[in-house]
Amino acid sequence: MSGTFFGQHTHPRARRAHKCATCDRTIDHGEVYSRQFCVWDGMAYAWKQCLHCEAMIPYIDYDESFNEDDYQCWEPRNIKELRIRVHLNKQWRNNAGELYPIPFQKAAA
């Protein structure tokens, strides 16, 4: 039996450092991240993704499922998305090592 099964999707706080499956950035201890239990061709694994990459899912072009290649092939349509593309290429960190804001979210009033 082949195919994909996506199980429980949670947003835990990291108890240790993890790697984002899409941008390869280190998810720091204490940072909230996206974790999804998956089964692919009979192999179970946890898909761990930073919240920055998770926020981009509605904007990338993918078929049934997505992977890091879909993020790398994403083409911005305007200047705002171009700026986000630059942040993705820099693994969501500025030159001082601080995280950029999560993209596509409205600022709290």
Secondary structure as UniProt FT lines:
FT   STRAND          4..10
FT   STRAND          18..19
FT   TURN            21..23
FT   STRAND          26..27
FT   TURN            29..30
FT   STRAND          32..40
FT   TURN            41..42
FT   STRAND          43..50
FT   HELIX           51..55
FT   HELIX           57..59
FT   HELIX           68..72
FT   HELIX           79..89
FT   TURN            90..92
FT   TURN            95..96
FT   TURN            103..104
//
